[in-house]
Amino acid sequence: MEAEMDEIIAGLKNATLEKSSERALPLLKQLSDAETNLCDKYDIKNDLLELLQLPDAGVQIQVARCIAEVAKTEHQRTKFSKEDIIRRLTELLQSPAAQGVGNATDRAALELATQICRALGNICYANDEARNIIKELGADERFFALLDYDVDTDDEDREQFVRVRCGLISNYLLGSDEIAERAVELKLIDRLERILTRCLCDVDRHEELLLSILPPLSILTEQISDLYFAPSLNKTIAQILAKCTNPDIAESCLALLHYEAQNDDVKLLLAEEGLCETIYQLLEKYKTFANTDEARVLMKLACDLIVLILTGDKSMHYLYSTPLLKCMEDWLDSSDVELLTTGVLALGNFARTDSHCIHMVENKIMHKLLAILAKNNGTEHQMTLQHALLSTLKNLVIPKPNKAAVIEAGLVDIILPMLEIHQAPVVFKLLGTLRMTVDGQENLASQLLQNEKLVKQLVHWSQTSEFTGVLGESLRLMAWLIKHAYQQRDSSAKAPMDDTGLRKFVAIEGAVASMVGMLASTHLVMQNEALIALSILTTLYHSKAATESNTLDELLVQADVGAKLAEQITLNGESMTKELVENLQTFVKLLRSSSDALVAHLRQHNIEELLKTIPSLVEYCTL
């Protein structure tokens, strides 16, 4: 085979020297048809460049085809990454419509353009050297001008041209951000939009055209951050999605719209365009066919786009008054977990205002969500669905009018078994939901404070979790349980206070230490919550017998409360709010009336002197 290739190369060189089209043509065809890697050891670039100078369209076509084939290997791509060959190919590259008339001429022009696109496309594949030459020559302008050729794909030749034209453009765009930005300046997007608009009249008929036109748009969004299309283009893409039946086209449209919908103005545009309802109808129509991995990926992409559009405030408010709200509620009854999860997440995004949340509770949507969670609250159930349900329920329980109804419906009993789940995203939402639920609910907070299993788990997470959100929510929930169980108690009430919850809390190993550690949080709101909880603990324990009071004091010293207070003041003194300073003063005052050991511990850490360094406290004192 090598000997045969040697003979072909030798013959080609002779044909080049003789400038013989007749001799060159069969040899060029043999080279094109040979196995690609057989040409790697030969340097035929100069010979092919010479042949390209011949005024013979047939030879030019075969040379371009030959370059396209041999440039499939990295070794040959490097040899063809030269200005002279790229310049000559570009000079010969013209839109077929700009060529002569007559059927034979048109066919030859189309074939030449096709083969040159293949040749240049393969040369600049993963080849920044060639891309930079193209850019410096300004050859990309000619590439993009090919899109002005209004071609139909009624026959195989035109179909191939449509593919390789955009293949060349795509391979070129995959270079640098600078290349992509230049393409935008050269109005590439406008040209692509014109073709997409023309395809709207019959999307199915123009499948091949669409499959070639959409990838360059995707590449531009990947190469240029914050690239947002004109509203007209986003509308066109949405309309193509609504009309197409080809899954590859649908996936490309969804991916583009998903990128564009990162922008809130685009979210509103797509909402007003009815895209969410369109996606709902398409998914309802095709959901029974979603039984392959590819189909499931497409379904998820579509579902994610609905949820993403709903994350915008204006788009969410607009869609709340459309049939989409009922559509999403209907998906709560779906047997397809993807549709079910999307329905839950969508309702969670609608539940971002008190009025929406109250409406959902009054209309029993909350009961549906709780029923779903009750069936999916175990370690063996899907984490994504659990996370979505807890996120939505957390939003619903925030308005005060909803709390009693949600508690009465059994929220706490349903989510407490989820303490066995240890996936951080679910735990984070679980703790946040409980924290929102106990807000202002004295009886519930007291009840949960006495739940030894819950508190032990919170202490464990607060000390061991590698997930910052879980660690923070564990601490905050403990602080909120203490605050809401006891802060509202009337100190003048004659009835004895039930301090069972506090006793149990203090008795759990590490519980007091966790609250003390919270003083050193980087978040001022958490520092304040820790001060309130510790002040409540100290106040109630100091009203007890000396033995019990000393027990708490010993735990505070063991937790190094003095060091934590010193750290809090030193690091955050200048940024403390008035409320935080007042709570800090209250806590320190309580500690001053504690056991001798605790007072000595505070003195050791110079707390009194550090308090005087807090700017706002000095200001209050000097007014």
Salt bridges, closest charged atoms under 4 A:
GLU2 OE1 - LYS41 NZ 3.17
GLU18 OE2 - ARG23 NH1 2.87
ASP33 OD2 - LYS29 NZ 3.03
ASP33 OD1 - ARG65 NH2 2.76
ASP47 OD2 - LYS13 NZ 2.67
GLU69 OE1 - LYS72 NZ 2.93
GLU69 OE2 - ARG118 NH2 2.57
GLU83 OE2 - ARG87 NH2 2.37
ASP84 OD2 - LYS45 NZ 2.99
GLU91 OE1 - ARG88 NH1 3.22
ASP128 OD1 - ARG131 NH1 2.85
GLU136 OE2 - LYS135 NZ 3.38
ASP140 OD2 - ARG182 NE 2.59
GLU141 OE2 - ARG182 NH2 3.77
ASP148 OD1 - ARG191 NE 3.07
ASP148 OD1 - ARG194 NH2 3.61
ASP150 OD1 - ARG198 NE 2.54
ASP152 OD1 - ARG198 NH1 3.50
ASP152 OD1 - ARG205 NH2 3.89
ASP152 OD1 - HIS206 NE2 3.81
ASP154 OD1 - ARG205 NH2 3.68
ASP155 OD2 - ARG107 NH2 3.50
ASP155 OD2 - ARG158 NH1 2.74
ASP157 OD2 - ARG107 NH1 3.10
GLU159 OE2 - ARG163 NH1 3.34
GLU178 OE2 - LYS135 NZ 3.36
ASP264 OD1 - LYS267 NZ 3.01
GLU284 OE1 - LYS287 NZ 3.14
ASP304 OD2 - LYS300 NZ 2.89
ASP313 OD1 - ARG352 NH2 2.86
GLU329 OE2 - LYS368 NZ 3.48
ASP330 OD1 - LYS326 NZ 2.61
ASP333 OD2 - LYS368 NZ 3.82
ASP336 OD2 - ARG296 NH1 2.73
GLU380 OE2 - HIS381 NE2 3.41
GLU420 OE2 - LYS453 NZ 2.57
ASP439 OD1 - HIS484 NE2 3.44
GLU442 OE2 - ARG489 NE 2.65
GLU452 OE2 - LYS456 NZ 3.01
GLU473 OE1 - ARG435 NE 2.81
ASP499 OD1 - ARG503 NE 3.10
ASP499 OD2 - LYS544 NZ 2.76
GLU529 OE2 - ARG476 NH2 2.65
GLU548 OE1 - ARG503 NH1 3.05
ASP553 OD1 - HIS542 NE2 3.17
ASP560 OD1 - HIS601 NE2 3.71
ASP560 OD1 - HIS605 NE2 3.41
GLU608 OE2 - ARG592 NE 2.31
GLU609 OE2 - LYS612 NZ 3.37
